[in-house]
């Protein structure tokens, strides 16, 4: 019985030592305590890490800032405040063109040419709050592009078309209702015109004509999702007094067709600092009419342009959100793809 009692005491002591750390002998005959192993993270620790921390913003605020970066038309700034934003956009357009000629039913010419255009647009936009419900905007783009086609190849640096606009929120924010914003703008033909100089050289950085646009936008935040959509109309003024050689004819005027567009999408808040956006945009343009020096006219076909956009917004400070967007062209009239980076120049 005594032997059994001592064996039970030894087993209990071994269990205690294994749970709290054993005592080991050092070289000097002393003893040192071994540090207990660190505690393993629990499911409660993981939940606490994902919860809102001090200094984090509400999802609604993050979603609003993400929409502002993706589309300025969805937001306003307070009266008397300025907002300065830098936006960099890279576009790539590559396509093949087939030039075929027939004579008396026989093919006399067949040629395939490759065209490629790399375009980088650096744009600075300034917003000013005229009133709490009215925001004015001005933008100045600088375009750098490299173009290569059958006519030649070259690198161009120039200003693009300057823009001026205004946004108005006529109804303010109504509880449980989407927020509506009206916008109107004007674009000046300050960039290189595609209707002047050598035709099809690929050095145009502007539209070549004066443009006006109006639109209406809606957005609704349903935490953690924000839904948004828009409708727009663009009208271009006739470009006159042109003398551009196009083959055997001389172009004298261009009357662009009106454009109708719409967009819809959503933003989703992944965490209190990261959100994503998915949107679809489509535009229909009516025929453009061209007039030549010999009195003849020509019209283009109606065109449809569509883009699918995938975006990521990251909050780097309580008042600053950086947004990156990848645009994928779905029709021949749009770039193959585009990459856009948008962030404020002021961090206060």
C-alpha positions in Angstrom: 0.0 0.0 0.0 2.8 2.4 0.9 4.6 1.7 -2.4 1.3 2.3 -4.3 0.8 5.6 -2.5 4.3 6.8 -3.5 3.7 5.9 -7.1 0.5 7.9 -7.2 2.3 11.0 -5.7 5.1 10.7 -8.3 2.5 10.6 -11.2 0.7 13.7 -9.8 4.0 15.6 -9.6 4.9 14.7 -13.2 1.5 16.0 -14.4 2.0 19.3 -12.6 5.5 19.7 -14.0 4.3 19.0 -17.6 1.6 21.7 -17.3 3.6 24.5 -15.7 7.2 24.0 -17.0 9.9 21.8 -15.5 12.9 22.9 -13.4 16.2 22.2 -15.1 19.8 22.1 -13.7 22.3 24.6 -15.1 26.1 24.3 -15.3 26.6 25.9 -11.9 24.2 23.5 -10.2 21.5 26.2 -9.9 18.0 26.0 -11.3 16.2 28.0 -13.9 12.5 28.1 -14.8 11.5 27.3 -18.4 9.0 29.9 -19.9 5.5 28.4 -20.4 4.5 28.1 -24.1 2.5 31.0 -25.5 -1.2 30.7 -25.5 -2.8 29.8 -28.8 -5.2 32.3 -30.4 -8.9 31.5 -29.9 -11.9 32.1 -32.1 -12.8 35.1 -29.8 -9.4 36.7 -30.6 -10.1 36.4 -34.3 -13.6 37.9 -34.0 -12.2 40.8 -32.0 -9.5 41.5 -34.6 -12.2 41.8 -37.4 -14.4 44.1 -35.3 -14.3 47.8 -35.6 -11.3 49.3 -33.8 -10.7 52.8 -32.4 -10.2 55.2 -35.3 -12.0 53.1 -37.9 -14.8 54.7 -39.9 -18.3 53.5 -40.6 -18.9 51.4 -43.7 -21.2 54.0 -45.0 -18.4 56.6 -44.9 -16.0 54.3 -46.7 -18.6 53.4 -49.4 -19.4 57.1 -49.9 -15.7 57.9 -50.4 -15.3 55.0 -52.8 -18.1 56.3 -54.9 -16.6 59.7 -54.9 -13.3 58.3 -56.3 -15.1 56.2 -58.9 -17.5 58.9 -60.0 -17.4 62.5 -58.8 -21.0 62.9 -60.0 -22.3 61.0 -56.9 -21.0 63.4 -54.3 -20.8 67.0 -53.2 -18.5 68.9 -50.9 -19.5 71.5 -48.2 -19.9 75.2 -48.9 -16.6 77.1 -49.1 -14.4 73.9 -49.2 -11.9 73.0 -51.9 -11.0 69.5 -53.1 -7.9 68.7 -55.2 -7.7 65.2 -56.8 -5.1 63.6 -59.1 -6.1 60.9 -61.5 -3.9 58.7 -63.7 -5.4 56.6 -66.4 -3.7 54.2 -68.8 -5.5 52.9 -71.9 -4.5 50.4 -74.5 -6.2 50.0 -77.8 -5.1 47.3 -80.3 -6.9 46.2 -83.4 -6.4 44.8 -86.9 -7.8 46.4 -90.0 -8.3 44.6 -93.4 -8.0 46.7 -96.6 -9.5 44.8 -99.5 -10.2 46.1 -103.0 -12.1 44.3 -105.8 -11.9 45.0 -109.6 -14.4 43.3 -111.9 -15.2 40.8 -109.2 -11.5 39.9 -108.7 -9.5 40.6 -105.6 -6.8 43.1 -106.5 -5.6 44.1 -103.0 -5.7 42.4 -99.7 -3.7 43.9 -96.8 -3.9 43.4 -93.0 -2.5 46.2 -90.8 -2.1 46.3 -87.1 -2.8 49.4 -85.0 -1.8 50.0 -81.4 -2.2 52.9 -79.1 -0.8 53.3 -75.6 -2.2 56.4 -73.8 -1.5 57.8 -70.3 -3.7 60.6 -69.1 -2.7 62.6 -66.0 -5.6 64.8 -64.8 -5.9 67.2 -62.0 -9.4 68.2 -60.8 -10.5 71.0 -58.5 -13.9 71.0 -56.8 -15.3 74.0 -55.0 -18.4 74.0 -52.8 -20.5 77.0 -53.9 -23.3 75.9 -51.6 -23.9 72.8 -49.5 -26.0 71.5 -52.4 -24.0 72.9 -55.3 -20.4 71.9 -56.3 -18.4 73.4 -59.1 -15.6 71.5 -60.9 -12.7 72.1 -63.3 -10.3 69.6 -64.8 -7.1 69.8 -66.8 -5.8 66.6 -68.5 -2.3 66.1 -69.9 -2.1 63.2 -72.4 1.0 61.2 -73.3 0.5 58.6 -76.0 2.4 56.3 -78.4 0.6 55.3 -81.6 1.7 52.8 -84.3 -0.3 52.1 -87.5 0.1 51.8 -91.3 0.6 55.6 -91.6 3.5 55.7 -89.2 4.4 55.8 -85.5 5.1 58.5 -83.1 5.0 59.8 -79.5 2.8 62.7 -78.5 2.6 64.9 -75.4 -0.1 67.5 -75.2 -3.0 68.9 -73.2 -6.4 67.1 -73.5 -9.8 68.7 -73.5 -10.4 71.0 -70.5 -13.6 70.4 -68.6 -15.9 72.6 -66.5 -19.0 71.4 -64.6 -21.5 71.7 -61.8 -23.3 69.2 -59.6 -26.6 70.0 -57.8 -28.5 68.0 -55.2 -32.1 69.4 -55.5 -33.8 67.3 -52.8 -30.9 66.9 -50.3 -30.8 63.6 -48.4 -34.2 62.0 -47.8 -34.3 59.1 -45.3 -34.8 55.7 -46.9 -34.7 57.2 -50.4 -31.9 57.1 -53.0 -29.8 60.3 -53.2 -30.3 62.1 -56.5 -27.6 64.4 -58.1 -28.0 66.4 -61.3 -24.9 67.4 -63.2 -24.0 69.5 -66.3 -20.7 70.1 -67.9 -18.8 71.7 -70.8 -15.7 70.4 -72.5 -13.4 72.7 -74.6 -11.5 71.4 -77.6 -8.1 72.3 -76.2 -6.4 69.0 -77.1 -5.0 68.0 -80.5 -7.9 67.6 -82.9 -8.2 64.4 -84.9 -9.6 66.6 -87.8 -6.5 68.7 -88.2 -3.0 67.7 -89.3 -2.4 64.3 -90.9 -5.4 62.0 -90.8 -5.2 58.7 -89.0 -1.7 59.5 -87.6 -2.9 58.7 -84.0 -1.6 61.9 -82.4 -5.1 63.3 -81.3 -5.4 64.0 -77.6 -8.9 65.7 -77.8 -12.2 65.3 -79.5 -11.8 68.3 -81.9 -15.2 69.9 -81.1 -17.0 71.6 -78.2 -19.2 69.3 -76.1 -21.9 69.8 -73.6 -23.4 67.1 -71.3 -26.2 66.7 -68.7 -27.0 63.8 -66.5 -28.7 62.5 -63.4 -27.2 60.1 -60.8 -28.7 58.0 -58.0 -27.0 56.2 -55.1 -28.2 54.4 -52.0 -26.1 53.0 -49.2 -27.5 49.8 -47.6 -24.6 48.9 -45.3 -22.4 47.1 -46.3 -23.5 47.7 -49.9 -24.0 50.9 -51.9 -26.0 50.8 -55.1 -25.5 53.4 -57.8 -26.7 54.3 -61.3 -26.7 57.1 -63.8 -28.2 58.4 -67.1 -26.5 60.9 -69.4 -26.8 62.8 -72.6 -23.9 64.4 -74.6 -24.2 66.9 -77.5 -21.2 67.9 -79.7 -21.1 71.2 -81.6 -20.2 71.0 -85.3 -16.5 71.5 -86.1 -16.2 73.9 -89.0 -13.5 75.5 -91.2 -11.4 72.3 -91.5 -9.0 71.6 -94.3 -7.8 68.0 -93.6 -6.7 65.9 -96.5 -8.3 62.4 -96.4 -7.3 60.4 -99.4 -8.4 62.3 -102.5 -10.9 64.5 -100.6 -10.6 67.4 -98.2 -12.6 67.4 -95.0 -14.3 70.7 -94.2 -16.7 70.1 -91.3 -17.7 67.4 -88.8 -21.1 67.2 -87.1 -20.9 64.6 -84.2 -23.9 62.5 -83.3 -25.6 62.8 -79.9 -24.6 60.2 -77.3 -26.9 58.6 -74.7 -25.4 56.6 -71.8 -26.2 54.8 -68.7 -24.3 53.1 -65.9 -25.1 50.9 -62.9 -23.1 49.1 -60.3 -22.5 48.5 -56.6 -19.8 48.9 -54.0 -19.2 46.4 -51.2 -17.4 47.0 -48.0 -15.1 44.1 -47.2 -13.7 45.6 -44.0 -13.6 49.0 -42.3 -10.7 50.0 -44.6 -11.2 48.1 -47.9 -14.1 48.1 -50.4 -14.7 46.8 -53.9 -16.8 48.1 -56.8 -18.3 46.5 -59.9 -20.0 48.6 -62.5 -21.2 48.4 -66.1 -21.4 51.4 -68.5 -22.8 51.6 -72.0 -23.2 54.4 -74.5 -25.0 54.7 -77.8 -23.8 57.3 -80.3 -25.8 58.4 -83.4 -24.1 58.8 -86.8 -21.5 61.4 -87.3 -21.8 63.5 -90.5 -18.7 64.6 -92.5 -18.7 67.2 -95.2 -16.0 67.6 -97.9 -14.8 70.4 -100.0 -16.3 69.0 -103.3 -19.8 69.1 -101.7 -20.1 65.4 -101.0 -21.1 64.1 -97.5 -20.6 60.9 -95.6 -22.0 59.4 -92.4 -20.6 56.9 -90.0 -22.6 54.0 -88.6 -24.2 54.3 -85.1 -21.8 53.0 -82.5 -22.2 51.2 -79.1 -19.5 51.3 -76.4 -19.6 49.2 -73.3 -17.1 48.8 -70.4 -17.0 46.5 -67.4 -15.2 48.1 -64.4 -13.7 46.3 -61.3 -12.5 48.6 -58.6 -10.7 48.5 -55.2 -10.8 51.3 -52.6 -8.3 51.3 -49.7 -8.6 53.8 -46.8 -5.0 54.9 -45.9 -6.0 57.5 -43.4 -9.3 58.6 -41.7 -9.9 61.1 -44.5 -8.1 59.6 -47.5 -9.2 56.8 -49.7 -7.2 55.6 -52.7 -9.1 53.9 -55.5 -7.8 51.7 -58.3 -10.1 50.6 -61.2 -9.6 48.1 -64.0 -11.8 48.7 -67.1 -12.4 45.9 -69.6 -13.7 47.0 -73.0 -16.6 44.9 -74.3 -17.0 46.4 -77.8 -14.7 47.5 -80.6 -15.3 51.2 -79.9 -13.6 51.0 -76.4 -10.0 50.4 -75.3 -9.1 46.8 -74.8 -8.4 47.6 -71.2 -7.7 50.6 -68.9 -6.2 51.1 -65.5 -7.1 54.1 -63.3 -5.6 55.3 -60.1 -7.4 58.1 -58.2 -6.3 59.7 -54.9 -6.5 63.1 -53.2 -3.6 65.5 -53.2 -4.6 66.8 -49.8 -4.5 64.6 -46.8 -5.9 66.9 -44.0 
